[in-house]
Amino acid sequence: MTARQSRLLLVCAAFVAGLGLCLGVIALLSGMSFSGKALQPVAIGGPFRLTDQNGRAVTDQDLKGKPFLVFFGFTHCPDVCPTTLFDVSEVLRSLGPDADRTAALFITVDPERDTAAALKDYLGSFDPHLRGLTGDADALAAVAKEYRVYYKKVPLDGGDYTMDHTAIVYLMDKDGRFVSPFNLKRKPDVAAAELRKYL
C-alpha cells in the first residue's frame, strides 16, 4: 500500500467514525436510539416507590393525570441544585393556581445524607409544590437508571464527599411519558406557559 493510499484510507476511516459520532449525538438529542435499522423512542422514566420529605410513600401512579418535572440532585450540592430548584420554584410561582395541577420532584442521588428530614429542611427555601424524594440506595439507583441519570460519589479531602450527577430537568406528561428536557434558561412565565400546555 502506498503512502497516498494509506492517507486516503485514514481519511475515510475518520469520516466514517465522525459520521457515526454525529448520528449518535443526533439520536441522543432527539430522544431516539438505534435498534436495527430503525430509530426507536428511548424510554425515559418508569415505575418507582420512594419517600417524600414528609415521610409519605410516593409512587409514579400518584402523579398520573398531572404533567410533572423531575430533577436529580442532592442537598449538599453547592450551586447547580439550588439554582435549578430556585428556577423551578419561579416557574411554579408563575403558574399561579395551575401549579396545583402539576408536580415537581427533586430526587436525591445522595441517600446516605438526604433523609426525609434533611430534604424537608432543605426544601423549606423553595416553592412548597416541590417534593423531595429519597429511599434506599437500591431504589434510588433503579429510578436513576429509568431516567438515564448518571451519578457518582466523589471523595473530597478530609473524608467528606460530593456527588457528580446529571443536571437535566425532565418534563413528563400526564401519563408519565417523557416529553423533553425542560429549558429553564428563559423567563419563568415563558417556561410556565410551556408547562401549562400539558395540563
Kinemage of the C-alpha trace (Angstrom):
@kinemage 1
@onewidth
@group {chain A} dominant
@subgroup {mainchain}
@vectorlist {calphas} color= white
{ca met a 1} P 0.000 0.000 0.000
{ca thr a 2} L 1.373 3.364 -0.984
{ca ala a 3} L 1.589 6.363 1.334
{ca arg a 4} L -1.176 8.045 -0.645
{ca gln a 5} L -3.468 5.032 -0.278
{ca ser a 6} L -2.752 4.897 3.460
{ca arg a 7} L -3.683 8.564 3.844
{ca leu a 8} L -6.873 8.033 1.842
{ca leu a 9} L -7.811 5.049 3.995
{ca leu a 10} L -7.224 7.092 7.175
{ca val a 11} L -9.353 9.955 5.859
{ca cys a 12} L -12.197 7.546 5.005
{ca ala a 13} L -11.967 5.869 8.412
{ca ala a 14} L -12.059 9.254 10.152
{ca phe a 15} L -15.080 10.288 8.087
{ca val a 16} L -16.981 7.100 8.960
{ca ala a 17} L -16.118 7.479 12.662
{ca gly a 18} L -17.197 11.127 12.609
{ca leu a 19} L -20.441 10.254 10.866
{ca gly a 20} L -21.183 7.595 13.461
{ca leu a 21} L -20.492 10.025 16.306
{ca cys a 22} L -22.668 12.692 14.668
{ca leu a 23} L -25.577 10.268 14.255
{ca gly a 24} L -25.195 9.159 17.860
{ca val a 25} L -25.365 12.737 19.130
{ca ile a 26} L -28.408 13.473 16.950
{ca ala a 27} L -30.119 10.348 18.258
{ca leu a 28} L -29.376 11.294 21.861
{ca leu a 29} L -30.591 14.872 21.490
{ca ser a 30} L -33.771 13.794 19.774
{ca gly a 31} L -34.553 11.185 22.412
{ca met a 32} L -34.105 8.321 19.974
{ca ser a 33} L -31.822 5.306 19.797
{ca phe a 34} L -30.828 2.894 17.089
{ca ser a 35} L -32.468 -0.527 17.082
{ca gly a 36} L -31.506 -2.484 13.994
{ca lys a 37} L -32.067 -0.167 11.048
{ca ala a 38} L -34.888 1.916 12.528
{ca leu a 39} L -34.919 4.671 15.123
{ca gln a 40} L -36.933 3.803 18.233
{ca pro a 41} L -38.003 6.121 21.081
{ca val a 42} L -35.782 5.994 24.155
{ca ala a 43} L -37.748 5.012 27.251
{ca ile a 44} L -37.167 7.582 29.995
{ca gly a 45} L -38.979 7.289 33.299
{ca gly a 46} L -40.823 4.364 34.809
{ca pro a 47} L -42.371 2.968 37.965
{ca phe a 48} L -40.951 3.893 41.354
{ca arg a 49} L -41.790 3.908 45.039
{ca leu a 50} L -39.917 6.430 47.168
{ca thr a 51} L -40.480 8.527 50.295
{ca asp a 52} L -41.126 12.266 50.308
{ca gln a 53} L -39.878 14.902 52.748
{ca asn a 54} L -42.906 14.317 54.973
{ca gly a 55} L -42.220 10.590 55.277
{ca arg a 56} L -45.062 9.629 52.927
{ca ala a 57} L -44.700 6.999 50.217
{ca val a 58} L -44.849 8.374 46.665
{ca thr a 59} L -45.207 6.253 43.543
{ca asp a 60} L -45.338 7.050 39.851
{ca gln a 61} L -49.068 6.254 39.960
{ca asp a 62} L -49.638 9.187 42.337
{ca leu a 63} L -48.558 11.528 39.527
{ca lys a 64} L -50.919 10.197 36.868
{ca gly a 65} L -53.085 12.946 35.445
{ca lys a 66} L -50.507 15.693 36.056
{ca pro a 67} L -47.587 16.849 33.967
{ca phe a 68} L -44.517 16.955 36.150
{ca leu a 69} L -40.884 17.995 36.292
{ca val a 70} L -38.117 15.752 37.627
{ca phe a 71} L -34.648 16.819 38.747
{ca phe a 72} L -31.986 14.633 40.354
{ca gly a 73} L -29.560 16.229 42.808
{ca phe a 74} L -28.545 16.390 46.476
{ca thr a 75} L -28.860 18.808 49.353
{ca his a 76} L -25.107 19.344 49.799
{ca cys a 77} L -24.797 20.484 46.174
{ca pro a 78} L -23.060 23.885 46.208
{ca asp a 79} L -24.501 25.545 43.107
{ca val a 80} L -26.326 23.633 40.345
{ca cys a 81} L -29.028 22.106 42.549
{ca pro a 82} L -30.099 25.214 44.492
{ca thr a 83} L -30.003 27.293 41.317
{ca thr a 84} L -32.144 24.763 39.445
{ca leu a 85} L -34.636 24.432 42.303
{ca phe a 86} L -34.896 28.213 42.536
{ca asp a 87} L -35.632 28.380 38.796
{ca val a 88} L -38.234 25.601 39.077
{ca ser a 89} L -39.788 27.470 42.013
{ca glu a 90} L -40.078 30.597 39.891
{ca val a 91} L -41.849 28.611 37.167
{ca leu a 92} L -44.266 27.142 39.721
{ca arg a 93} L -44.996 30.606 41.114
{ca ser a 94} L -45.629 31.873 37.583
{ca leu a 95} L -48.207 29.136 37.115
{ca gly a 96} L -50.337 30.587 39.908
{ca pro a 97} L -53.285 28.296 40.782
{ca asp a 98} L -52.305 25.949 37.929
{ca ala a 99} L -49.284 24.868 39.996
{ca asp a 100} L -51.706 22.641 41.939
{ca arg a 101} L -52.362 20.732 38.706
{ca thr a 102} L -48.679 19.923 38.151
{ca ala a 103} L -45.891 18.348 40.187
{ca ala a 104} L -42.169 18.920 40.582
{ca leu a 105} L -39.869 16.273 42.029
{ca phe a 106} L -36.379 16.635 43.468
{ca ile a 107} L -34.974 13.100 43.672
{ca thr a 108} L -31.809 12.720 45.701
{ca val a 109} L -28.728 10.895 44.449
{ca asp a 110} L -27.264 11.000 47.985
{ca pro a 111} L -29.416 8.721 50.165
{ca glu a 112} L -26.654 8.497 52.774
{ca arg a 113} L -27.209 12.127 53.825
{ca asp a 114} L -30.547 13.050 52.284
{ca thr a 115} L -33.082 11.639 54.693
{ca ala a 116} L -36.702 12.783 54.581
{ca ala a 117} L -35.942 15.235 57.406
{ca ala a 118} L -32.910 16.652 55.571
{ca leu a 119} L -34.977 17.119 52.408
{ca lys a 120} L -37.763 18.829 54.344
{ca asp a 121} L -35.336 21.305 55.888
{ca tyr a 122} L -33.642 21.966 52.531
{ca leu a 123} L -36.837 22.431 50.531
{ca gly a 124} L -38.150 24.981 53.026
{ca ser a 125} L -36.289 27.578 50.954
{ca phe a 126} L -38.201 26.790 47.764
{ca asp a 127} L -41.750 26.678 46.413
{ca pro a 128} L -43.976 24.419 48.557
{ca his a 129} L -45.109 22.460 45.490
{ca leu a 130} L -41.634 20.913 45.222
{ca arg a 131} L -41.471 17.384 46.609
{ca gly a 132} L -38.190 15.852 47.671
{ca leu a 133} L -37.897 12.088 47.260
{ca thr a 134} L -35.476 9.701 48.916
{ca gly a 135} L -35.190 5.991 49.549
{ca asp a 136} L -32.605 3.287 49.971
{ca ala a 137} L -29.619 3.141 47.658
{ca asp a 138} L -31.070 0.347 45.503
{ca ala a 139} L -34.423 2.068 44.992
{ca leu a 140} L -32.751 5.340 44.003
{ca ala a 141} L -30.326 3.567 41.679
{ca ala a 142} L -33.301 1.918 39.941
{ca val a 143} L -35.081 5.252 39.434
{ca ala a 144} L -31.881 6.904 38.193
{ca lys a 145} L -31.463 4.083 35.690
{ca glu a 146} L -35.039 4.558 34.440
{ca tyr a 147} L -34.323 8.247 33.850
{ca arg a 148} L -30.860 7.535 32.401
{ca val a 149} L -29.271 9.638 35.124
{ca tyr a 150} L -25.563 9.372 35.849
{ca tyr a 151} L -24.321 9.939 39.387
{ca lys a 152} L -21.163 9.099 41.263
{ca lys a 153} L -19.779 9.681 44.735
{ca val a 154} L -16.575 11.748 44.631
{ca pro a 155} L -14.318 11.766 47.727
{ca leu a 156} L -13.012 15.114 48.971
{ca asp a 157} L -10.085 15.991 51.216
{ca gly a 158} L -10.820 15.461 54.890
{ca gly a 159} L -13.063 12.435 54.388
{ca asp a 160} L -16.076 14.339 53.031
{ca tyr a 161} L -17.559 13.733 49.577
{ca thr a 162} L -19.622 15.339 46.854
{ca met a 163} L -21.756 13.877 44.063
{ca asp a 164} L -21.315 14.176 40.317
{ca his a 165} L -24.683 13.862 38.611
{ca thr a 166} L -26.747 14.565 35.524
{ca ala a 167} L -28.288 18.031 35.771
{ca ile a 168} L -31.278 17.761 33.433
{ca val a 169} L -34.829 18.767 34.329
{ca tyr a 170} L -37.164 16.223 32.741
{ca leu a 171} L -40.629 17.222 31.529
{ca met a 172} L -43.076 14.325 31.804
{ca asp a 173} L -46.660 14.363 30.532
{ca lys a 174} L -49.887 13.375 32.331
{ca asp a 175} L -49.252 9.705 31.573
{ca gly a 176} L -45.713 9.745 32.908
{ca arg a 177} L -44.138 9.753 29.449
{ca phe a 178} L -41.006 11.761 28.782
{ca val a 179} L -41.639 14.862 26.656
{ca ser a 180} L -38.250 16.615 26.573
{ca pro a 181} L -35.627 18.276 28.743
{ca phe a 182} L -37.272 21.335 30.304
{ca asn a 183} L -35.490 24.571 29.468
{ca leu a 184} L -35.098 26.885 32.465
{ca lys a 185} L -32.868 29.370 30.622
{ca arg a 186} L -35.792 31.688 29.834
{ca lys a 187} L -38.229 33.886 31.691
{ca pro a 188} L -40.311 31.968 34.258
{ca asp a 189} L -43.610 32.996 32.651
{ca val a 190} L -42.455 31.636 29.279
{ca ala a 191} L -41.414 28.334 30.845
{ca ala a 192} L -44.699 28.230 32.788
{ca ala a 193} L -46.641 28.742 29.537
{ca glu a 194} L -44.971 25.660 28.068
{ca leu a 195} L -45.732 23.558 31.130
{ca arg a 196} L -49.338 24.783 31.073
{ca lys a 197} L -49.759 23.253 27.587
{ca tyr a 198} L -49.582 19.782 29.144
{ca leu a 199} L -52.264 20.354 31.798
